[in-house]
């Protein structure tokens, strides 16, 4: 298995766990089935506009074997965001089939424009 992705479109499995939208709650996002991928994973969290008083959003990646019971992935946590225009990437290893982004939001009337992509190199045959 190669450790480099030279053709992102054809060599990576990428899914949107959170399409760009305004969020204000603590919840898990859409799950991505990583069955056809292997190797190190990556996640990209993008935050645009932020509103509210003392807003804070902390994102992390969770994994599941059955797309139902979720646990945190070791070392797959984003730094807390409290201001507009934040882009963060993390790299991690998974042990289960499904991945999703989970966010914890706090503050008074917080709003975040959030988008999250999760990906991994496709399996080769």
N, C-alpha and C positions, 0 to 999 in steps of 0.2 A: 504494500500500500504506500502510495506517495504521500508526503506530508505537505505538498504544495497544491493549491488549486489554481491552475493556469487558465481555465475556461469556466468562469463562474456559472454561466448559463447551463452548461452541460455536465459539469463536475460537482455541483453542489445541490443539495436539497435545502431549499430555503422556504420558510413559511412565515406568515404574518400572525403573530400571537395577539397583537393589538394593532388594528388599522388606525391611522391617524383620526383621533376623535377627542372631544373634551371629556375628561373623566374627573370625578370627585369622590370616588368611593374606594374602599379596600376590597379587592376581589381578585380572583384568578381570571386570566384571559383565555383565549381560544387555545386548545391543545393542538400540537403538531405531531403527527405520526412519523417517527424517525426510523422505521423498520428498514427502509432501503438505503440507510446511511451508516457510516462507521467512521471512527477516528475522533479527533478533537472537535468539539462543538464551539460555536460562537453565537453571541447575542448582541444586538445593537438596539439601544434604547434612545429614542429621540424625543425631546420635549421642546415644544415651541413656547407659546404664551402661557404664563402662569398668573393666576389671580387669587384674591382672597387675602386674609390677614394671617401672617405667619404660616404660609402653606409649606408643606413638606411631602415629598413622594419618595419612597424607597422601593425600588424594584428588585426582584430576585427571580431566578429560574427554579422551577420545581419539576419533578419527574414522577412518572407513574407507570406501573406495569399494565394496568387495566383501564386507564383513562378515567379513573374514578377516585382512587385513594392517592393523595399527593404528598410528597416529601421534598424538602429543600435539597438542591444539588449543592454539594460542598464547593465552596469558593466561587459561587455563581451569584454574587450580590453586587448590585450597582450602588454607587455612592448616593446618598440622599440628595434630592434636588429641591432647592428652595427659590430659584429664580428662573426666568425665561432663558431660552436658547441653550439647551444642554444636549450634548451628544456623548454617549458613553458606549464603549465596546468591552466585552469580557470574553474570555476563552476558558473552557472548562471541559470536563469529562463526564459523560452520563453513564448510568448503569441500567437504566430502564428504557422502555420503548417510547413513551410519550413525554414531550416537554411542553411547558407553558410558562408564560410570564405571570408573576403575581406581584401586586402592588399594595403598599400600605400608605394611605393618605391621611394626613392630619392637618389641623389648622382650623380657622374660622372661615367658612364658606370657600374652601379651596377649590380651584379648578386648574387642570393641567391639560394642555394639548399634547397627547401621547401617541407614539407609534413604536412598535417593537417587532423586530425581525429575529428569527432564530434559525440557525443553519448548521450544516455538517456536510462533509464530503460524502458524495454518493459511493456506495459499494461498487467495486469493479469486479468483473467476471473474467 
